[in-house]
Amino acid sequence: MRRHPGWGVVVAYTGLVLLITAWWRVGKLLPDVTPRDLIRTLVLWAAPLLLAPPLFSRDVYSYLAQGAMVGAGLDVYELGPASYGGPLAAEVPAIWQHTPTPYGPLFLLVATGVAAAAGAHLAVGVLGMRLIAVLGVALLTAVLPGLARRCGVDPAAALWLGALNPLVLAHLVAGAHNDALMLGLLVAGLAAAQARRPGVGAALIALAALVKAPAALALLFVGGTRWRATIHAAAVAAATTVAVTAVSGLGYGWVGALNTPVSPENWSPTSVLGRLTGALLGTAHAVPLWRWTGLAAAVAVSAVLWLRRRELGPVYAVGLGLGAIVLFGPALRPWYLLWGLVPLAAAAPDGRVRQVAAAACAGLAVVVLPSGFAPGAEQVAQALLGATVAIALLLPRRPLIPATS
């Protein structure tokens, strides 16, 4: 495949379309499949990806480079991987070479440990980061059925949409994204809060936010409608943040680095609208203006959800709120959809919401090349060829020799 990478794209898209189709057909079997059946299926589907090279993204190399930088005493909230140099930094995509990290101190502690254990062995480092991602997916999978029961949702339906999802397999397992660890901790925190342990829930959600900041939205809902529980949860979350930050020794530079995803190269609805408006009006201020408008819209939606948290339920409200952050945010990548989708899988009461979410997952699962780079016309043709092969394999076949009675 290295000599003929085009065939790699064809084969990858054949497998991806077959995976999406198999997932969709499993969904048609609900509610006649059990959570245990779905967990076994998830293990079988994920197993071949565990030893594969990073797929659909090269972010794992950024994680390792940032961990190595921390180990070398470099400030990852001021410097990019290019400052570290060497073979590891060379694997980081050019767009992120000079970009500080937006990740919290908990994740950087993990990445530092993996980078130190791997040393100069890049493949070992990739496997180490994938192990962390798989542990996040395992935590999510273990906790999701119980959370769904407390929200009045079929546990099997929650697992199908929230764990067996093609985006989970392609981007959290194969891509080894740190969103897996964030989501595992987030779901565990929501489950604890639903079990009337808001302090434990707040601590777990704070840990999730110390991996990736968007998880902090859930802290607005962890106390439910009780002010005393809300204040207690806020105090626990603050104490957790201070403790982890102190242990990491990295300070609070991650707060100022949260604008890292705001890049001219990023795609999102607000960025597209900004570019179109800027081109029509000939102004350079359109993109920032649209991004601030998107931020204001996300804040407004979150405020409405908080006011309606009793009616909606906290887990459903968290899912909708994180979905709004993704939709109105400055950068949208396929795996970001999982931020809102996983809580919705556990709590969405409306079948139409679940159907739209599932369709969005199926569509977004095919928009990124296995290499993680932007596609050219040739790669698009190769992807279409792979999808065509998959469709041909799925078509019913007529027997060559008609059956005789």
Rosetta blueprint (number, residue, H / E / L):
1 M L
2 R L
3 R L
4 H L
5 P H
6 G H
7 W H
8 G H
9 V H
10 V H
11 V H
12 A H
13 Y H
14 T H
15 G H
16 L H
17 V H
18 L H
19 L H
20 I H
21 T H
22 A H
23 W H
24 W H
25 R H
26 V H
27 G H
28 K H
29 L L
30 L L
31 P L
32 D L
33 V L
34 T L
35 P H
36 R H
37 D H
38 L H
39 I H
40 R H
41 T H
42 L H
43 V H
44 L H
45 W H
46 A H
47 A H
48 P H
49 L H
50 L L
51 L L
52 A L
53 P L
54 P L
55 L L
56 F L
57 S L
58 R L
59 D H
60 V H
61 Y H
62 S H
63 Y H
64 L H
65 A H
66 Q H
67 G H
68 A H
69 M H
70 V H
71 G H
72 A L
73 G L
74 L L
75 D L
76 V L
77 Y L
78 E L
79 L L
80 G L
81 P H
82 A H
83 S H
84 Y L
85 G L
86 G H
87 P H
88 L H
89 A H
90 A H
91 E L
92 V L
93 P L
94 A H
95 I H
96 W H
97 Q L
98 H L
99 T L
100 P L
101 T L
102 P L
103 Y L
104 G L
105 P H
106 L H
107 F H
108 L H
109 L H
110 V H
111 A H
112 T H
113 G H
114 V H
115 A H
116 A H
117 A H
118 A H
119 G L
120 A L
121 H L
122 L H
123 A H
124 V H
125 G H
126 V H
127 L H
128 G H
129 M H
130 R H
131 L H
132 I H
133 A H
134 V H
135 L H
136 G H
137 V H
138 A H
139 L H
140 L H
141 T H
142 A H
143 V H
144 L H
145 P H
146 G H
147 L H
148 A H
149 R H
150 R H
151 C L
152 G L
153 V L
154 D L
155 P H
156 A H
157 A H
158 A H
159 L H
160 W H
161 L H
162 G H
163 A L
164 L L
165 N L
166 P H
167 L H
168 V H
169 L H
170 A H
171 H H
172 L H
173 V H
174 A L
175 G L
176 A L
177 H L
178 N L
179 D H
180 A H
181 L H
182 M H
183 L H
184 G H
185 L H
186 L H
187 V H
188 A H
189 G H
190 L H
191 A H
192 A H
193 A H
194 Q H
195 A L
196 R L
197 R L
198 P H
199 G H
200 V H
201 G H
202 A H
203 A H
204 L H
205 I H
206 A H
207 L H
208 A H
209 A H
210 L L
211 V L
212 K L
213 A H
214 P H
215 A H
216 A H
217 L H
218 A H
219 L H
220 L H
221 F L
222 V L
223 G L
224 G L
225 T L
226 R L
227 W H
228 R H
229 A H
230 T H
231 I H
232 H H
233 A H
234 A H
235 A H
236 V H
237 A H
238 A H
239 A H
240 T H
241 T H
242 V H
243 A H
244 V H
245 T H
246 A H
247 V H
248 S H
249 G L
250 L L
251 G L
252 Y L
253 G H
254 W H
255 V H
256 G H
257 A H
258 L H
259 N H
260 T L
261 P L
262 V L
263 S L
264 P L
265 E L
266 N L
267 W L
268 S L
269 P H
270 T H
271 S H
272 V H
273 L H
274 G H
275 R H
276 L H
277 T H
278 G H
279 A H
280 L H
281 L H
282 G L
283 T L
284 A L
285 H L
286 A H
287 V H
288 P H
289 L H
290 W H
291 R H
292 W H
293 T H
294 G H
295 L H
296 A H
297 A H
298 A H
299 V H
300 A H
301 V H
302 S H
303 A H
304 V H
305 L H
306 W H
307 L H
308 R L
309 R H
310 R H
311 E H
312 L H
313 G L
314 P H
315 V H
316 Y H
317 A H
318 V H
319 G H
320 L H
321 G H
322 L H
323 G H
324 A H
325 I H
326 V H
327 L H
328 F H
329 G L
330 P L
331 A L
332 L L
333 R L
334 P H
335 W H
336 Y H
337 L H
338 L H
339 W H
340 G H
341 L H
342 V H
343 P H
344 L H
345 A H
346 A H
347 A H
348 A L
349 P L
350 D L
351 G H
352 R H
353 V H
354 R H
355 Q H
356 V H
357 A H
358 A H
359 A H
360 A H
361 C H
362 A H
363 G H
364 L H
365 A L
366 V L
367 V L
368 V L
369 L L
370 P L
371 S L
372 G L
373 F L
374 A L
375 P L
376 G L
377 A H
378 E H
379 Q H
380 V H
381 A H
382 Q H
383 A H
384 L H
385 L H
386 G H
387 A H
388 T H
389 V H
390 A H
391 I H
392 A H
393 L H
394 L H
395 L L
396 P L
397 R L
398 R L
399 P L
400 L L
401 I L
402 P L
403 A L
404 T L
405 S L
